[in-house]
């Protein structure tokens, strides 16, 4: 995934773990992700991330939220 797509709040899929996560920041070469509903952060390789699609957002339980919140728009 391109660096400009990894803004804080973006919803991505970690292809190594198949988990949906919200970008929380960066630490060294890694991107920190957190489950959309909260929980423990994990480090992910930014080259193994992609944007979450609508089906993945539904499975993560967040598609029912206002779109501005889901996409991190304020």
C-alpha positions, 0 to 999 in steps of 0.5 A, spaced: 500 500 500 502 506 498 504 511 504 499 516 502 494 511 503 496 509 510 493 515 514 491 515 521 484 512 521 484 508 515 481 501 515 486 496 512 486 489 511 493 486 514 494 480 509 499 476 513 493 475 519 487 477 515 485 482 520 481 488 519 485 494 523 484 501 523 491 505 522 493 508 529 500 510 527 507 508 525 513 506 529 520 505 525 518 500 519 511 498 521 504 501 521 500 500 528 493 497 527 488 496 532 481 492 531 476 497 529 472 496 535 478 497 540 483 492 543 490 491 542 494 494 537 499 490 533 505 491 528 504 490 520 508 490 514 506 496 510 507 492 504 502 487 506 496 492 507 490 493 503 484 497 503 478 494 507 472 492 502 465 493 504 464 486 505 470 486 510 468 492 514 461 489 515 464 483 518 468 487 522 462 490 525 463 497 522 459 498 516 453 500 520 457 507 523 456 513 519 461 513 513 465 519 515 467 515 522 468 509 518 473 512 513 476 517 518 473 523 515 472 529 520 
